[in-house]
Structure formats: C-alpha cells, structure tokens
Amino acid sequence: MDREYQNTLTQHLLQSFPGECTESCIQCGTCSGSCPLARDMDIGPRRILALLRDSYLEEVLRSRSIWLCVSCNACLTRCPQGVPVPDIMYLLRLMAMDNGLAHREYKMPHLFQSFVRQVEKRGRVSESRLAASYGLLHPGDAVSRLGLGLKLLTRGRI
Amino acid sequence: MPERILFYPGCSFETAAGYKQSLQALCSRLDISMPHMASWSCCGSTACISLQGEKGMYPAARILAQAGSEGATMLVTGCNGCFNALRKAAKLMHQDQGFKERTRERLKQQDGLTLCPDLEIKHLLQVLVKKVDAGDRTRHPHVQKLRVAAYYGCLFSRPWTDVDDPEHPQMLDRFMQELGFTPVDYSLKTACCGAAHALAFREQTEMLVERIIRSMQDKQADLAAVICPLCQLNLESAQLSLGLPRLPVLFFTQVAGLALGIPRSELGLDKLLIAPEKI
C-alpha cells in the first residue's frame, strides 16, 4: 500500500466516526491497560491509534491485534475521551479483508466467514455447524476440541 | 397498551447447559408468561459487523422490528452478546438519523417490517430480579449456605447496554443475596471470558478463564452463577484442561431454582460438565 492510498483510507476511517473522537485520543494507554488480550497482541490498541494518527495504516491492517480484539468494550468503558475502539477495530477488519491483508494464521476471519454464511443461509447459527465449517479450515483447532464436543454430545448439548 | 413480554433465545440458548429447562421451571413456578418470539434470527454478533460494516447491524435491527410486529412491548434475552447487539442497534437508531432511515428503508424493502421505537430491551436478569422476591424462597439451609460468585461477563453493563455499574455491577449479587445465598466479593466479575475467540485462540482465552476461576476460588466460592450461555460454556469447558480444583458454573436460573425448592431434575443440572457435587 503506497503512502497516498494509506492516507486516503485512514482519512475515510477517521471520518467514519463523529466529532473527531478518534483524533482526540490522548495516548494515555487506558485501552491497552484494560484490554484482556493486549498481552497477546502484536500492536496494542493505544499504539494502533497512534499509528492511525500518522496514517501508518498498512502496519495496522496486517496486524494480528485487530483480529484478537474480543469486543468486550472494556477500553470503551474506560477511555476518558470516548474513543470508540471496538468500532474502529470492526472497520479495520473490513479494510484488512478488502485489501487482502488478513493473514491465514489469524483464524478469526475464517470463523467470522463461517458465521456470516450461516446467518445468510439459515438465519440462525448452529454452534456445531460453525465449529465443523471452521474446523475444515483449521483442523488442528477442531481436533483439539473433539473431547469437549463428545462431552457436550453425551449431555445432550449438541 | 398492555405489557407483552417476548423472549429472544438467540443461537446459544438451545444448547446451553440447562438454561432452557431451568427458565421454563422458573416461569411455571412464578407464573411468568414469556413466550419465545415466533420468528427469530441471529443477532449478527461481532462476526457480521466485522465483515459487513453497517449491513452487519441489520440482523439486530430486524429482530427488534420483528418483535414489534409480533406485538411485543418488551423483548427479553438471556445472552449478553445478543443483549448488547440489540441495545446497540436500538441506540444507534436513536442517535444516528441516517442509520435509522437506511434501516427503515431496508426493513420495508427486504422484510416488509416497520420500526418499533418504543420496544423495551431487557436482559433476563433484569426481569427475574423483579419477579422473584425473598418470600418465594424455601428454607433449605444446605443449599442456602453456599457461597456464590456472581459473574456478569463483559457485555452485560458496558457502553450500549448500560444497565448497571460497568465496573462494579450489583444486580446479580443482590439477587443471589435475596435468594439466601452468600455472594462473594471478587475482582473479576466483569472480566471477559474470551467469547467466540475460544475456538481460534484457545490458549489465550483459557488464561482469561484461569484468572477468573482463581479469583472466585480465592474467595472460597462454592459455585459461579452466570447470565450468558457463552460465558457458561467458556468458564466450564476451559476448566477441564486447566489444572485447577473444579468450580461448578451454573446459570443464575438454575441457582434461583434451587433456592425456590424446584426439584434438581427440572433444572437441567445433569447437563453441566462439572457436576455440582456440593449442592
């Protein structure tokens, strides 16, 4: 992604949120401190906001962090400036997909795709179908969950 | 307009460990009429909004309109994720006129539905807290001396839902106390369970659960009471591989049922992966 494209796309992203709330970030790090999965992220949420400010979008879109965000809203609860971090993450995911930058290892894109396909096809999501269709793409995860699946099955939960 | 409460089960409800049975038992004991929505669909969760942008908010908006068309004045859900998605859709329509108009148009074109702006959206906990009172409980000293860790999970009271204090919610603790249990004061009541990430990032999310369970056990909890199917599954299933003493994770409806003297067989306790032996 060249600089100009990153600039344009970043501007689009920032303008998607009202009142310049994204630019109002004071880099206090409360988001990263509150994030339950920040320790596993390659770039924490505070740094993501810093990179966006300078339009270093590609680095953000290639990161694992945007897929690791679990949407718990802890950052949003505590941010003194009201920066809508989870909504920014959603938009970053969309941009990463559009630009082919979501790495296969990040896995969540596949889980989300399986989910969305079910919603579109059936209106509802069956957890076992979801696990199966995701498991075809990531057999390691599926195999490691077979034991749990069996236990749920014997208790009539699947 | 007379109150008409409809229940929105959501995709995880059917397979949740005894949530359905215990809710049925509670409703029949307390004479609560709360039929399921006749035609419900998925709320879209984080998946749809992550891959579809604004279009991903549509499933939640459609549920609200559908509930309205079925005559609901109040829509109740027992899932934190659905609760957040539904409240978010309603709030966005309130705040953002453009979103509201686009949604109105899409509802009309795609589904022949209209907006239902006055629909109340509540979590099952909010409803049951109002319907149960201390007079309903039976004196069962063995059950009632139990120490209960009330676990809210992340989305019950955070931006978009805003129904209790986001850092220190009390609703479930007070409910447990009212039912005669001893709620324990621990620090990770609103810590995230890992949600759907448990499938793709098992190691990372099991560490989240480990901290939560340890925090409950440090305060000598006998069991955890939860208010969301995904929280229940994650808190329970991660324990099977963590080398900790096991802590039973029950739905708050099961715990309430025990306090009301409803037979265990009607509460679906046999569906739990960690048997509540002390109870």
Interface residues (C-beta under 8 A of the other chain):
Chain A: P36 L37 D40 L68 V70 S71 C72 N73 A74 L76 T77 M89 Y90 L91 R93 L94 M97 K107 M108 P109 H110 L111 F112 Q113 F115 V116 Q118 V119 G123 R124 V125 S126 E127 S128 A131 Y134 H138 D141 S144 R145 G147 L148 K151 L152 R155 G156 R157 I158
Chain B: C11 S12 T15 A16 A17 W40 S41 C42 G44 S45 T46 A47 C48 I49 S50 L51 Q52 G53 G56 P59 N84 C154 L155 R158 P159 W160 P166 E167 T190 A191 C192 G194 A195 A196 H197 L199 A200 F201 R202 Q204 T205 L208 S237 L240 D270 K271 L272 L273
